[in-house]
Amino acid sequence: MAKSSGGRDNGEKGELVFAALGGLGEVGMNVYLYGLGPADNRQWLIVDLGITFPEGEDDPGVDVILPDVRFLEAQKNQIAGLVITHAHEDHIGAVLELWPRLQCPVYATPFTAGMLKSKMSDYGRGRDIPMKIVPLDSRFPIGGFDVELVSVAHSVPETSGLVLRTPFGTVYHTADWKIDATPYIGKTAEPARLAALGDEGVLALVCDSTNAMREGESPSETDVAASIADIVAKAPFRVVVTTFSSNVARIRACYEAALRSGRKLVVAGRALHRVIEVAIETGYLPKDFTWADQQQFKYFKREDVLLLCTGSQGEPRAAMARIADGEHPEVSLDKGDLVLFSSRAIPGNEKSIGYIQNALVRAGCQIMTDGDGLIHVTGHPRRGELRQMYGWIRPKIAVPMHGEARHLTANAGLARSLGIGEVVPAFNGDIVRLAPGAARVIDDAPVGRLFRDGKLLVPEGEGPVRERRKLAVVGIVVASVVLSRKGEVVADPIVELDGVPVVDEEGESMLDIAYDALEGTLKSIPPARRRDPDLVEEAIRKALRGAISEAWGKKPICKVMVSVVETR
């Protein structure tokens, strides 16, 4: 094991650096890096490898968004390992698809490993990722890093902060966390243990910033369970709870609320079934945990049902959206049924959640959100909890992580107000030197996003998604022309418009305008020059684009196909 040190420079060659390929400047897609050694030969430890979700109109056709890891691919042989702090999709969601590019050992606790294995079974197409399953609160070496897990409370079991002891000093990477003395399931952070870590000496605290703008402290998950049980017991008809599928404490709370009120728990959504199975296997739900599948929903009386379903973030393919639209094959709701949105909206999802809630209200359902009652608590620390963490750890350096710019800035301001000597706000791609010398940004790494488009991964800045964005704004004009080898027009040209207005402001057909532009262009090109199909194609494309632009005020995408055929 490497000897712990809170010092800044012990004479070792090289540096200790921190960087992120995702998670600094956004909520989601968390990928954090710690590097040891000189700039041209660093050993890297990766912490988490997650996804984020598209924001509707901005990313048409995109299923999920993954981090661009080309910076790590270029140094694949220098990756010591990947440690997963917990089983949320924004921390594990990219592992299956990006691991083949990195091919490093993956370290995870039993529940997190179970979730990864379940995803491999469903989506991995036989992919076998070597995982090292490590016990909770264990300590083990990964390359030049001495890694210790510290159990913390969060909204998924087995969330672990990381103590990273190195020759340059100790870093505490908080992961996602909150202070909850009664977390309902799982372990919570132990103040004495964190204070002892502070006594040992901590060079840098890299800390969750998600709720750094909110004063106070977060309520307990146990209080939410009691509140949900009370609401369910008083409801006259069906109760529906939609929440994050990974929130095992909330699943257990719904199960126990159903038992106490004499209802049957019905589960809709594949992700929930997967989490329940893993939670039973790892002991976070009782072995006798029973539930009914959505196919059995119709056999129960309205007053006897507590439905737990996916889709709390407005995901269009999830159970809640399909129920709200009246398109779910097994589940339908009636006037007077109560729907609890037992979560908070992730930034960017407000519109899609609002659409679902409005559809439910129009159908006569009652809606309850966390603004109406204690049906959800955050899994992230508010400012009161952050103050306690800074007091326990007492770091020399503070680096805010996990949040948008406003969250990171709020955390940085709080750290300064508490007397932290060096505070380094950083964003995706910044390489921060932690030691030796003053902590500061010293370099940058290439960053970006990959879009999962069906079965393919495509870069953000190129390819079909960029074209779809343009199509959504300006439409498309497609033309087909058939010429002989002598340049003669041998068939009537064809023009098709899609996403373009039917007529201009004077009522003239936009299709006629396009045909006039095409035919006029063909006539203007001498037959000898029409033997060059590329010339004809480009001339027609420019003419069509110009004519539609003049009539409409927008320049459509224009595609022209020129075919050359043999004639007698």
Secondary structure, DSSP 8 states (H G I E B T S, - for coil): -------S--S-SSEEEEEEEESBSBSS--EEEEEEE-TTS-EEEEE----B---GGGSTT--EEEE--HHHHTTGGGEEEEE-----HHHHTTHHHHHHHH---EEE-HHHHHHHHHHHHHHSTT----EEE--TT-EEEETTEEEEEEE-B-SSTT-EEEEEEETTEEEEE--S-B--S--SSS----HHHHHHHHHH--SEEEEE-TTTTS-S----HHHHHHHHHHHHHH-SS-EEEE--TT-HHHHHHHHHHHHHHT-EEEEE-HHHHHHHHHHHHTTSS-TT---EEGGGGGGS-GGGEEEEES-TT--TTSHHHHHHTT--SS----TT-EEEE-S---TT-HHHHHHHHHHHHHTT-EEE-TTTSSS---SS--HHHHHHHHHHH--SEEEEESB-HHHHHHHHHHHHHTT-SEE----TTEEEEEESSS-EEEEE----EEEEETTEEEETTSSHHHHHHHHHHH-EEEEEEEEETTS-B-S--EEEEESS-SB-TT--BHHHHHHHHHHHHHHHS-TTGGG-HHHHHHHHHHHHHHHHHHHHSS--EEEEEEEEE---
